[in-house]
Amino acid sequence: MHADLSAAMQCFYYDRGVCRSCTLMGTPYDAQLAAKVEHAQNLLAAWPDALWLPPMASRLDGFRNKAKMVAGGTPEAPTLGILDPTQHGVDLTECGILAPGLRAAFEPIKTYISRVRIAPYDVPNRRGELKYVLLTESADGQLMLRFVLRSTEALGRMKKHLPGLLTDLLQLAVVTANLLPEHKAVLEGDEEITLHGGETLPMRLGTSVLHLRPASFFQTNTEIAQGLYLQAKEWIDELAAQSILDLYCGVGGFALHVAAPGRRVHGVELSAPAVDSARLSASEAGLTDVTFSVGDATALAAGPTPDAVIVNPPRRGLGEKLCATLEATAAPTIIYSSCNAVTLARDIAALPSYTPQRIRLFDMFPQTDHYEAMVLLARRP
């Protein structure tokens, strides 16, 4: 973890004006963290009695466990990174916020692209095959590599040359091709073709192992993600909650971490592949009291009252309907993990029966103004 809060990260891409995605690059980390806490406190100022716990700081660099790289250039000299204002490729394979294992993998991947002669997609002219290279690293150093392609045209050559890539990158656990034929601003298509390995990348977090399928969502900062899960576990254990409802459970990060003997945990998630992953993780861990179902959290009907509800919605938040449903459950406790403090504040206001007791900021995204916040909400007597 980060030791010197007064330090600032430097980036030669940023200094040269090549990439300005990290808007706080060069800002001392203590100033970044203080500004984020102030921003969150201002948004949640309507609840002045809540206790603010010390924020969880991140390491400054090498914290991202995934890279979403736009393919550019030519088959002989591919670039992986972003597009410039003219929609041509800019190589960012030395990006300092990416984990070292990701950065080390890019040259072998580019060599493979050249061997296979996959033409990077030319956005202005709508020609070429390879749109993105998506790379994820587990805490154990294993890699999931996904090539987002317009068609199956290159698949035969990719399979032929795959042994060479596997020799160059022994840590590759999963390699897939994702098909995205449309010319539109999305990251991936619906069809995934496995080229190597199993269906999932095991992501070990302490004593828990989460299984990530190619399209699964997982937090980009592994250490901070574990901090979120452990904070929820600490609060659940402190409350001695015996029945937990986990909404927007994803691959089961919160559910698996709060599991304990005699404690019933049920997760709800819209993505069927994510639920399959969560069930696999629970089965491997022998957690018979941890169950999952496919469903829309916003359509949840009030049922038996759980001791606690964990919610981890996308940036749009819970919304009026789900807040009303949570009000109707009369659960004594809600733990709200948020990536958008604006919608967090709106949703808390829509839960008038609940009062924030404790709040903690988690710096998932150093060098930017984004952060995660977790709130412990208690139902008023």
C-alpha positions, -999 to 999 in steps of 0.1 A, spaced: 0 0 0 10 36 -4 34 49 22 43 85 15 10 105 12 29 136 2 44 120 -29 31 127 -64 32 104 -94 47 116 -127 38 103 -161 56 110 -194 25 104 -214 7 131 -194 37 155 -194 39 152 -232 1 158 -236 -3 124 -252 -29 112 -226 -47 133 -201 -71 106 -187 -55 109 -152 -67 144 -145 -49 146 -111 -16 134 -124 13 152 -106 -9 163 -77 5 153 -43 -15 123 -31 -25 138 3 -41 167 -16 -59 142 -39 -73 123 -9 -82 154 10 -102 168 -19 -121 136 -24 -130 134 13 -141 170 12 -162 164 -19 -179 134 -3 -185 153 30 -201 182 11 -225 159 -7 -234 141 25 -235 172 47 -272 166 54 -262 139 79 -237 157 102 -239 131 130 -224 103 109 -189 92 119 -164 95 91 -138 68 93 -102 74 80 -102 69 42 -85 38 27 -56 51 6 -43 33 -25 -8 28 -39 -1 56 -64 10 36 -94 6 0 -106 -28 -3 -90 -50 -12 -120 -57 -49 -125 -72 -45 -159 -63 -27 -192 -88 -17 -219 -66 -9 -248 -78 4 -282 -59 -13 -311 -44 10 -337 -15 12 -361 -8 -16 -385 -3 -53 -383 34 -48 -385 35 -21 -359 3 -22 -337 -4 3 -310 -24 -5 -278 -38 24 -259 -61 52 -270 -71 71 -301 -59 106 -308 -82 134 -319 -79 122 -355 -90 87 -344 -56 71 -349 -38 48 -323 -16 61 -295 5 35 -277 2 36 -239 17 2 -231 40 18 -205 11 34 -186 23 37 -150 -11 31 -133 -13 -4 -148 0 -33 -128 35 -43 -138 23 -77 -150 0 -61 -175 27 -38 -188 51 -67 -192 25 -86 -213 19 -60 -240 51 -66 -261 44 -103 -265 8 -95 -273 19 -70 -300 43 -96 -314 14 -121 -316 -8 -95 -334 20 -91 -360 25 -128 -364 -12 -134 -369 -14 -103 -391 -46 -90 -375 -53 -56 -390 -62 -31 -362 -95 -14 -368 -93 19 -387 -121 39 -372 -123 67 -398 -123 43 -427 -142 15 -409 -117 -11 -420 -97 -38 -401 -105 -65 -376 -90 -59 -341 -108 -33 -321 -96 -38 -285 -73 -58 -264 -87 -64 -229 -63 -77 -203 -70 -86 -166 -45 -98 -140 -54 -118 -109 -38 -113 -75 -18 -144 -83 -4 -130 -115 -25 -150 -139 -39 -132 -170 -71 -132 -189 -66 -119 -225 -95 -110 -248 -93 -98 -284 -123 -79 -295 -127 -85 -333 -151 -75 -360 -154 -110 -374 -141 -146 -373 -117 -138 -402 -85 -141 -382 -95 -170 -359 -78 -197 -379 -45 -178 -378 -49 -169 -342 -53 -205 -332 -23 -215 -354 0 -190 -337 -14 -193 -302 12 -218 -289 39 -191 -295 20 -166 -274 14 -191 -246 52 -198 -246 60 -161 -244 33 -155 -217 32 -185 -194 8 -167 -170 -20 -167 -196 -49 -186 -180 -77 -176 -203 -76 -163 -239 -108 -155 -259 -120 -137 -290 -150 -115 -286 -170 -106 -317 -182 -70 -321 -191 -65 -358 -210 -32 -353 -193 2 -358 -204 17 -325 -189 30 -292 -191 -1 -271 -164 -22 -257 -175 -57 -265 -201 -79 -282 -223 -107 -271 -204 -137 -285 -172 -150 -268 -151 -177 -283 -126 -195 -260 -92 -200 -275 -73 -212 -244 -79 -222 -208 -110 -225 -187 -141 -203 -185 -130 -182 -156 -100 -164 -141 -97 -172 -104 -92 -139 -84 -78 -147 -50 -86 -121 -22 -72 -133 11 -91 -166 18 -118 -160 -8 -115 -169 -45 -138 -151 -70 -142 -165 -105 -142 -139 -133 -157 -148 -166 -146 -127 -196 -174 -102 -194 -176 -101 -156 -173 -69 -137 -147 -66 -111 -132 -36 -93 -101 -22 -111 -81 -19 -79 -77 -53 -62 -63 -41 -28 -91 -15 -25 -117 -40 -35 -106 -63 -8 -108 -33 16 -144 -27 7 -153 -63 12 -135 -65 46 -152 -33 58 -186 -48 50 -176 -80 68 -165 -60 99 -198 -42 101 -219 -73 95 -199 -93 121 -203 -64 146 -240 -64 141 -242 -102 144 -265 -103 114 -277 -138 105 -296 -131 73 -281 -109 45 -295 -98 12 -268 -87 -13 -282 -67 -42 -262 -60 -74 -240 -89 -61 -219 -93 -93 -196 -123 -90 -202 -124 -52 -175 -103 -37 -195 -90 -7 -216 -122 -3 -186 -145 -1 -167 -122 23 -195 -117 48 -203 -155 48 -200 -172 82 -213 -204 99 -250 -202 105 -253 -170 85 -276 -170 54 -265 -148 25 -284 -144 -7 -272 -124 -37 -292 -110 -66 -277 -100 -99 -290 -93 -134 -261 -110 -152 -265 -148 -154 -228 -154 -161 -219 -134 -130 -243 -155 -110 -228 -187 -124 -194 -174 -113 -206 -166 -78 -222 -200 -74 -190 -216 -85 -170 -197 -59 -195 -205 -31 -195 -242 -41 -157 -244 -41 -156 -228 -7 -182 -251 7 -206 -223 16 -240 -240 15 -257 -210 32 -246 -186 5 -270 -186 -25 -275 -165 -56 -302 -159 -81 -306 -140 -114 -329 -110 -111 -333 -73 -115 -326 -57 -81 -348 -27 -90 -377 -51 -95 -372 -67 -61 -404 -72 -41 -404 -68 -4 -401 -103 12 -390 -117 46 -371 -91 65 -333 -97 64 -310 -85 92 -290 -65 67 -291 -55 31 -259 -48 11 -263 -27 -20 -236 -20 -46 -254 -3 -75 -239 11 -107 -233 49 -110 -270 56 -115 -277 45 -80 -307 26 -65 -335 48 -78 -368 57 -63 -385 23 -68 -358 3 -51 -354 28 -23 -392 24 -17 -388 -14 -16 -359 -12 8 -380 11 30 -408 -16 30 -384 -44 40 -378 -27 73 -343 -43 75 -325 -29 105 -293 -22 85 -283 -12 50 -247 -12 39 -244 10 7 -213 8 -14 -213 35 -40 -191 47 -69 -210 79 -72 -215 100 -41 -241 122 -60 -265 94 -64 -256 80 -30 -267 113 -14 -299 112 -35 -307 76 -25 -301 82 12 -325 111 11 -350 87 -4 -346 63 26 -361 85 53 -363 56 78 -326 52 77 -298 73 92 -261 71 82 -240 59 111 -206 55 96 -190 66 63 -157 56 48 -141 66 15 -120 41 -5 -97 55 -31 -102 31 -59 -90 55 -86 -59 75 -77 -49 102 -102 -86 110 -109 -114 126 -89 -133 93 -87 -137 73 -55 -158 47 -37 -178 54 -6 -194 30 19 -221 40 43 -236 21 72 -272 30 75 -293 21 106 -331 21 107 -346 46 131 -365 31 160 
